[in-house]
Amino acid sequence: MMRVLFAHGFEGGPSGSKPAYMRDVLGWEVTAPVMSELGWDIEKQTEVLLRMIDASEYDVIVGSSMGGLAAANASSMRGDSDFRLLLIAPAFGLSESWEGLTEQELSEWKGSGTRRYRGFELDIDLEWDFMEAAEMMSWPEPRHMTTIVHGKLDDVVSIDVSRRVAEGSGLVELVEIDDGHRMKGCLPLLADLASELMSRGS
């Protein structure tokens, strides 16, 4: 049985459609932590994954959006661990794309120390260290075999960031599909993507 560590996106959760599909339809053994358990920034979310990687064994780490960026950072820090990465619309370039903020808005955030984030489901204050962590950890280099699946119609995280990562690494393969950021269209592809990823030479 496929042992999966699933990292949900910024507004996702451990019981979202992707981990539910992997568990209920594909029959995978899915571990899905609350990614904001230690905090909202990418450094703390990566730490959630590192603790789990150090405590158990997984075949694949699946990460969606910001969870995909956390998974890539975890890979870059745990090159000796044995797993593969399957990243769904990963939020590489986070510091440059976050909410499309202007220089003025970023300056105000830095000056005040906090900024209100209002999303689909979240309404929270983010500290400036969210951006400081993003600036350090927006472009990790995966150290494991990696498949990225990204939608060409994504208006939250541009597919260009995944193209850049794939072009810069011999470990990364990019699969482009006609989908937006929510990536519902990738669910039927997951079994084949994971199978192909597991069979690739190490």
N, C-alpha and C positions, 0 to 999 in steps of 0.2 A: 504494500500500500504506500502511496506517495505521501511522504511526511512534509507538510508545508507550513512555513511560518509566514503569515500574512500581515502586511503593514498597510493599513488603510490610509486614505488621504486626510487632508486637514479637516474637512467637514464630514468625513466618513465615520465608520464605527466597526467594531468587531462583528456585528451581526448584519452587515450590509449585504447587498445582492451578490457581490463577487465571492466573499468567503462562503456564503450560503450555497451558492451554485457549486463551488468546489466540494463542499462537504456533502450536500444532499444529492446532487446530480452525478458528480464524478466519483463520489465515494472516497475522496482524499481525507487524510487525517490532518485537520487544519487547526493550528494554534494561532489565535488572533488577539494580540494584546491591545489594550487601550493605548494608542500611541501618545496621547497627551498626559499619560500617567505622571510623568516627571516634569512636564512643562510643554509649552507650545512651540518652542523654537526647534530648529533642525538638529542642533547638537543634542538636546535632551531627548528628542524622538529617536535619534540614532542610538543613544545610550540604552533605550528600552530594548532595541533589537540586539545590541551587543550582549546585554545581560542574558537574553534568551539563547543566543548562539553559544555563549560560554557554558550554559547550564544543560543544554540538550543537543540532539543531532537532528538535522533537517536535510531533506533532499533538495528542496527548492525554497528560496525566499521569494515570495511574490509581493511586489510593492506597487501601490497605485498612487499616482500623482505625488504628493509630498512624501507619502510612504515609500514610493519608488526611489526618491532622492535619498531617504534615510537608508534604504536597503543598499544603494550604491555606495554610500559612505561606510556602512558596516562592512561591505565587501572590501573596500580599500583598506580598512583597519584590521581585517581578519583574513588576510590572504592565505594563511595556513589552514584555515577551516575548510572542510569538504562540503560544499553545496553549490548550487547553480542559482542564477538570478533570472527571474521573469518579471520585467518591469512594464507596467501599464501606464502609458502617458506620464512618465516620470518628470518631476518638476525640476529638471536641471536648469541652471540659470535663475534660480529662485530670487536672488537679490536684485536681478535686473528686471524681473517681470512682476514682482509682487504687487497685485492690485493696480498695475499700470501707474504707479504714483509719479507725480512730477517732482522735480528738484525742490520746489517750494514746499510741497507736502512732506517730503522726506526731511527737509530742514526743520519744519515745524514739529515733526515727530521726534527728531533728535533733541530739539530744544526742550520740549515738554516732558520727554521721557516715556510717554505712552501715547497710543493711538487706538481709537475704537475700531474694532473690526465687526462689521455686520454682514453676515453671509446668508446662505439659505436657511441655516438652522442655528448658527452661532451668533452670539452678540457678546463679545468679550473685549477687554482691554489688553493690548499687546505692548509689552515693554520694548524699548529701543534695542535691547540685546537680542530680540528676534532678528533684526536686520544685521546686527554685528555677527551673529552666528551664520546667517545666510551668506554674508560676504565671504566667510572663511570656507563654507562647505557647499557651495553651489555647483562646483564642477569636480566631484570626486572621480577617480579613475577606477572602475570595477576591476577586481583582480580574479574574478571567476568567469566561467563561461556565462554569457548573458544574452538573453533575447529581449528586445524591446518591441512592444506592440503599441503603435501610436496612431491616432486618428488624424487624417489629413484636414478635417474640418474643425479641429480643436481651436477654440478661441480663448482658452484660458492658459494653456501651456502650448506654445507653438511647436509644431512637429520639427521645426528647424533645429531646436535644441537637441532632439534625439538624433537627427541626421548628423549633427556636429560630433556627438559622442560616438556614434557608430563609425564615422569616418576616421576618428582618432584612435580607435582601438581594434586590434585584431581579435579580441575576445567577444566583441559585441556584434550581434546581427539585428537589423531593424526590419520589422514587418509593418508596412503601412496599410491602413484600412480606411474605408470611407466611414468615418464616425466623428463625433464630437468628443468633448472632454469626459462625458460620463461613461463612455466606452461600453455601453450595453452590448454592442455588436461583437465585442471580443469574446464574450462568454462561450459561444459554441466552438471557438477556435482553441480554447485553453488546453484541452486534452492533447490535441495534435502538437501545439506549440511546446508543451512540456515534454512530450515524448521525444520530439526532435531535439530539444535542448539536452535531455538526459543522454541521448545517443551520440552527441557531438564529442569529438576527441578532446581529451583533457591535456 
